[in-house]
């Protein structure tokens, strides 16, 4: 069975889920990210034009209120991040706050942001970007149904806005509504054909759910991975320097049946060339070493593993080396 690749998440923060608090190392300002992605796809004038303006209120005033709302969102999330990081350090010293208490504190602080979004949208109900951001706020705190409600409203207000379709696709994927996820990712890609993220999300979903993909596209199961690879190729042509996209594509390449080892090596080497850090490069070398070991190319595998030094890869490295040099059998 092909290894599943997690869906790329538009929400860049992980906060409170099932009573556990975690800080995502890739944490960044989600609400600002929503605005920037939307702005990259539609001109500012187009975005504002599709937002219903409150009577007697100028565009400049609404825009200023919206910016203040995003700043509040970012400020509160930064505070929550710091609380979680600080408590993690204190917990390691056995003097941290009880998780349930911190969970309540976090939710109370975040509720202030939710209240602010609600108040803004009561005044400006047709504001598309605010609803996109409000949906991402709910997604951050794992209230997916509420996020979906906001993004559906955006879809009604601005049916040609690809961000809403993409976000709904991810939400439906999380809910197990895979056919709906396919449909929404496809629509996002149609609306913004030059945005790599949407093609990548569709490629990942196809690869992750081969049986659903075969039913949805009315194709044989053997055609699913090639279809996923085709979508990854399209995404990579649009964003050739994206390391994570390159690794996703390489992982999908490993799902070919029969296994196309040379193509997999080429894909992982392409990812290696774009590794953003020495640690990321070592992770790629582990994958390359595995394929060389599979091909019986022990020398190439050892050469790659000699450049792997991170402790987090020690067990994987040892496992590959053991397979290259199995212990002698008893006579």
C-alpha positions in Angstrom: 0.0 0.0 0.0 1.3 3.4 -0.9 2.4 5.6 2.0 0.0 8.4 2.6 1.3 12.0 2.6 -0.5 14.4 4.9 -2.4 17.1 3.3 -0.7 20.5 3.1 -2.4 22.7 5.6 -3.4 26.3 4.8 -3.5 26.9 8.5 0.1 27.4 9.6 -0.5 27.1 13.4 -1.5 24.2 15.6 -3.0 25.3 18.8 -5.4 23.4 21.0 -6.7 20.1 19.9 -8.3 17.3 22.0 -7.0 19.0 25.2 -3.4 19.0 24.1 -1.4 22.2 23.3 1.3 22.2 20.8 3.4 24.8 19.0 4.0 24.2 15.3 7.6 25.0 14.5 6.5 26.4 11.2 4.1 28.7 13.0 3.4 31.9 11.2 0.7 34.4 10.9 -2.3 32.5 9.5 -4.7 35.3 9.0 -2.1 37.4 7.2 -1.3 34.3 5.1 -5.0 34.2 4.1 -4.9 37.8 3.0 -1.6 37.3 1.1 -2.7 34.2 -0.8 -6.0 35.8 -1.8 -4.2 39.0 -2.9 -1.7 36.9 -4.9 -4.6 35.5 -6.9 -6.8 38.5 -7.3 -5.9 42.1 -7.5 -6.8 44.2 -4.4 -9.4 46.1 -6.5 -11.0 42.8 -7.5 -11.1 41.5 -3.9 -12.6 44.7 -2.6 -15.1 44.9 -5.5 -16.6 41.5 -4.5 -17.1 42.5 -0.9 -20.4 44.1 0.0 -19.8 47.5 1.6 -21.7 48.6 4.6 -23.9 51.7 3.9 -22.2 55.0 4.7 -18.8 53.4 5.5 -15.8 54.1 3.2 -13.5 51.4 1.8 -10.6 53.0 3.7 -12.4 52.8 7.0 -13.4 49.1 6.5 -9.9 48.3 5.4 -8.4 49.9 8.4 -10.8 47.9 10.7 -9.9 44.7 8.9 -6.2 45.3 9.3 -6.7 46.0 13.0 -8.6 42.7 13.2 -5.7 40.8 11.6 -3.2 42.5 13.9 -5.3 41.4 16.9 -5.5 37.8 15.6 -1.7 37.7 15.2 -1.0 39.4 18.5 -3.2 36.9 20.4 -1.8 33.9 18.6 1.7 35.1 19.4 0.8 35.4 23.0 -0.7 31.9 23.0 2.4 30.5 21.3 4.6 32.0 24.0 2.4 30.6 26.8 2.7 27.2 25.3 6.4 27.4 24.8 7.0 28.7 28.3 4.8 26.0 29.9 6.6 23.3 27.9 9.9 24.4 29.4 8.4 24.6 32.9 6.8 21.2 32.5 10.2 19.7 31.7 11.3 21.0 35.1 8.1 19.6 36.7 6.8 23.1 37.6 4.5 23.7 34.6 0.8 24.6 34.7 -1.8 21.8 34.6 -2.6 21.2 30.9 -6.3 21.5 31.5 -5.8 24.9 33.1 -3.6 26.1 30.3 -6.1 24.8 27.8 -8.9 26.9 29.4 -6.6 30.0 29.5 -5.8 29.6 25.8 -9.3 29.1 24.8 -10.5 32.1 26.8 -7.8 34.3 25.2 -8.6 33.1 21.7 -12.3 33.6 22.3 -11.5 37.4 22.3 -10.4 37.0 18.7 -13.5 35.1 17.7 -15.7 37.8 19.3 -13.8 40.5 17.3 -14.3 38.6 14.0 -18.0 38.1 14.8 -18.5 41.8 15.6 -16.7 42.9 12.4 -18.8 40.6 10.3 -22.0 41.8 12.0 -21.1 45.2 10.6 -19.7 44.0 7.3 -21.3 40.7 6.5 -20.1 40.6 2.9 -16.4 41.0 3.7 -14.8 38.1 1.9 -11.3 38.2 3.4 -12.6 38.5 6.9 -14.7 35.4 6.4 -11.7 33.6 5.0 -9.6 34.6 8.0 -12.5 33.7 10.4 -12.7 30.3 8.9 -9.0 29.8 9.3 -9.3 30.9 13.0 -11.9 28.2 13.6 -9.7 25.7 11.7 -6.8 26.6 13.9 -8.7 25.6 17.1 -10.1 22.5 15.4 -13.7 23.6 15.0 -13.9 22.4 11.5 -17.7 22.7 11.1 -17.6 26.4 12.0 -14.7 26.9 9.6 -16.7 25.2 6.8 -19.7 27.5 7.5 -17.5 30.6 7.0 -15.9 29.3 3.8 -19.2 28.2 2.4 -20.4 31.8 2.9 -17.4 33.0 1.0 -18.2 30.6 -1.8 -21.7 32.1 -2.0 -20.4 35.7 -1.8 -17.5 35.2 -4.2 -17.9 31.9 -6.2 -14.8 32.6 -8.2 -12.5 33.1 -5.2 -10.2 30.0 -5.3 -9.1 30.3 -1.7 -12.5 29.3 -0.4 -12.8 26.3 -2.7 -9.3 25.2 -1.6 -10.0 25.6 2.1 -13.3 23.7 1.8 -11.4 20.9 0.0 -9.0 20.5 2.9 -11.8 20.6 5.4 -13.8 18.0 3.6 -10.6 15.9 3.3 -10.3 16.0 7.1 -13.9 15.0 7.5 -13.5 12.0 5.2 -15.7 13.5 2.5 -13.1 12.6 -0.1 -15.3 13.0 -3.2 -16.2 16.6 -2.1 -12.6 17.3 -1.4 -11.6 16.2 -5.0 -14.3 18.5 -6.4 -13.3 21.5 -4.4 -9.6 21.1 -5.1 -10.3 20.7 -8.8 -12.4 23.9 -8.8 -9.7 25.9 -7.0 -7.2 24.7 -9.6 -9.6 25.8 -12.4 -10.0 29.2 -10.9 -6.3 29.7 -10.3 -4.5 27.5 -12.8 -1.1 29.0 -12.0 -1.3 28.5 -8.2 0.9 25.4 -7.5 -0.7 24.8 -4.0 -4.1 23.8 -5.4 -2.6 21.3 -7.9 -0.4 20.0 -5.1 -3.3 19.5 -2.7 -5.2 17.6 -5.4 -2.2 15.4 -6.2 -1.7 14.6 -2.6 -5.4 13.7 -2.1 -5.3 11.4 -5.1 -2.2 9.7 -3.9 -3.5 9.4 -0.3 -6.9 7.9 -1.2 -6.4 5.6 -4.3 -9.6 3.7 -4.0 -11.7 6.9 -3.7 -9.7 8.5 -6.6 -10.4 5.5 -8.8 -14.1 5.7 -8.1 -14.2 9.5 -8.5 -12.3 9.6 -11.8 -13.7 6.3 -13.1 -10.2 4.9 -13.7 -8.4 1.7 -12.8 -6.6 1.5 -9.5 -3.3 1.1 -11.4 -3.9 4.6 -13.0 -4.2 6.4 -9.8 -0.5 6.9 -8.9 0.3 8.1 -12.5 -2.5 10.6 -12.3 -1.2 11.8 -8.9 2.3 12.1 -10.4 0.9 14.1 -13.4 -0.6 16.6 -10.9 2.6 16.8 -8.9 4.5 17.5 -12.1 2.1 20.4 -12.9 2.5 21.8 -9.4 6.3 21.6 -9.6 6.4 23.3 -12.9 4.7 26.2 -11.3 6.8 26.2 -8.1 10.1 24.5 -9.0 12.0 25.7 -5.9 9.6 24.4 -3.3 11.4 21.8 -1.2 8.3 20.4 0.5 6.5 20.0 -2.8 9.5 18.3 -4.3 9.6 15.8 -1.3 5.9 15.1 -1.7 6.3 14.4 -5.4 9.3 12.1 -4.6 7.2 10.2 -2.0 4.4 9.7 -4.5 7.0 8.4 -7.1 7.8 5.6 -4.6 4.2 4.4 -4.9 4.6 3.3 -8.5 3.8 -0.4 -9.2 6.1 -1.9 -10.3 8.5 0.4 -8.5 10.3 2.8 -10.9 13.5 3.1 -8.9 15.4 5.3 -11.4 12.5 7.8 -11.5 12.3 7.8 -7.7 16.1 8.5 -7.4 15.7 11.4 -9.9 12.8 12.8 -7.8 14.7 12.6 -4.5 17.8 14.1 -6.0 15.7 17.0 -7.3 14.5 17.4 -3.7 18.0 17.2 -2.3 19.1 20.0 -4.6 16.4 22.2 -3.0 17.0 21.2 0.7 16.7 24.4 2.8 19.0 23.1 5.6 21.6 20.4 6.3 19.0 18.5 8.4 16.5 18.5 5.6 19.3 17.2 3.2 20.1 14.4 5.6 16.4 13.3 5.6 16.5 13.1 1.8 19.7 11.1 1.8 18.0 8.5 4.0 15.4 8.0 1.2 18.1 7.9 -1.5 20.1 5.4 0.5 17.0 3.1 0.9 16.5 3.1 -2.9 20.1 2.4 -3.6 20.0 -0.5 -1.0 16.9 -1.8 -2.8 18.8 -1.8 -6.1 21.7 -3.6 -4.5 24.0 -0.6 -4.8 25.6 -0.9 -1.4 28.5 1.5 -2.2 26.2 4.3 -3.2 24.0 3.7 -0.1 27.0 3.8 2.2 28.3 7.0 0.6 25.0 8.7 1.3 24.7 7.4 4.8 28.2 8.6 5.7 26.8 12.1 5.3 23.9 11.5 7.8 24.9 12.6 11.3 21.6 13.8 12.9 20.5 11.7 15.9 16.9 11.8 14.7 18.0 9.7 11.7 20.3 7.3 13.7 17.8 4.5 13.9 16.9 4.7 10.2 20.5 4.8 9.2 21.4 1.8 11.4 18.5 -0.2 9.9 19.7 0.5 6.3 23.3 -0.4 7.2 22.2 -3.6 8.8 20.4 -4.6 5.6 23.5 -3.8 3.7 25.7 -5.9 6.1 23.4 -8.6 7.5 24.9 -10.5 10.4 26.6 -13.8 9.5 24.4 -16.9 9.8 25.5 -19.7 12.1 27.1 -22.7 10.3 
